[in-house]
């Protein structure tokens, strides 16, 4: 005889395990893509992203002053 509560617990565990697998595969994918790109490209991407971030912050700062 099976308990209905026991089945539900088994279902609750499954999504957590798949989530951990997804995070691990994501980390592996990120480290793999970083290894594929030369350092210059990564630096360029970081520089352009930080420039964009500064630009957006500057714009919002200008609007708040008006």
C-alpha positions in Angstrom: 0.0 0.0 0.0 1.4 3.4 -1.1 1.1 6.6 0.8 0.0 9.6 -1.3 2.4 11.8 0.6 5.4 9.6 -0.3 4.8 10.0 -4.0 4.5 13.8 -3.8 7.9 14.0 -2.0 9.6 12.0 -4.8 8.1 14.5 -7.3 9.4 17.5 -5.3 13.0 16.1 -5.3 13.2 15.7 -9.1 13.1 19.4 -10.2 15.8 20.3 -7.8 18.1 17.6 -9.2 17.5 18.8 -12.8 18.1 22.4 -11.7 21.5 21.4 -10.3 22.4 19.6 -13.5 21.3 22.7 -15.5 23.5 24.9 -13.4 26.5 22.6 -13.7 26.1 22.3 -17.5 25.7 26.1 -17.7 29.0 26.6 -15.7 30.7 24.1 -18.0 29.3 25.9 -21.1 30.5 29.3 -19.8 34.0 28.1 -19.0 34.2 26.3 -22.4 33.2 29.4 -24.3 35.6 31.5 -22.3 38.4 29.0 -23.2 37.4 29.4 -26.9 37.5 33.2 -26.9 40.8 35.0 -26.8 41.3 37.3 -23.8 41.2 40.4 -26.1 37.6 39.6 -27.2 36.4 39.1 -23.6 38.1 42.4 -22.7 36.3 44.1 -25.6 32.9 42.7 -24.6 33.4 43.7 -20.9 34.6 47.2 -21.9 31.6 47.7 -24.3 29.2 46.4 -21.6 30.6 48.7 -18.9 30.5 51.6 -21.4 26.9 50.9 -22.1 26.2 50.6 -18.4 27.9 54.0 -17.7 25.9 55.5 -20.6 22.6 54.3 -19.2 23.4 55.4 -15.7 24.5 58.8 -17.0 21.2 59.2 -18.9 19.1 58.3 -15.9 21.1 60.7 -13.8 20.5 63.5 -16.3 16.8 62.9 -16.3 16.6 62.9 -12.5 18.3 66.3 -12.3 15.7 68.0 -14.5 
